Amino acid sequence: GKGWRPEPPACGHGEATADGRPRCAQFDRVVDPGRECGSGCPAFEPADPAAADRERLRDERTAWVADPEGGGPRRQSGLSRYL
């Protein structure tokens, strides 16, 4: 999976840990759904992915603010700032 936290596996054994990582209950461990889950897994049982509130977890764990107060100009700093 890509992104901050990948979706839980689309399997009956798939779930999300408290911190949002995809986990397989059958093998009792965190998994990489893009590589380890699917028809190649002997325990695979197709199902909807388990619910995981990834946006809430990201907001709780990162300092980035999507809409900061103040309304001032926002722009990305350039490399010249550090040279």
Secondary structure as GFF3:
##gff-version 3
##sequence-region A 1 83
A	DSSP	beta_strand	14	16	.	.	.	ID=ss1
A	DSSP	beta_strand	22	24	.	.	.	ID=ss2
A	DSSP	beta_strand	29	30	.	.	.	ID=ss3
A	DSSP	alpha_helix	33	36	.	.	.	ID=ss4
A	DSSP	alpha_helix	54	61	.	.	.	ID=ss5
A	DSSP	three_ten_helix	79	82	.	.	.	ID=ss6
###
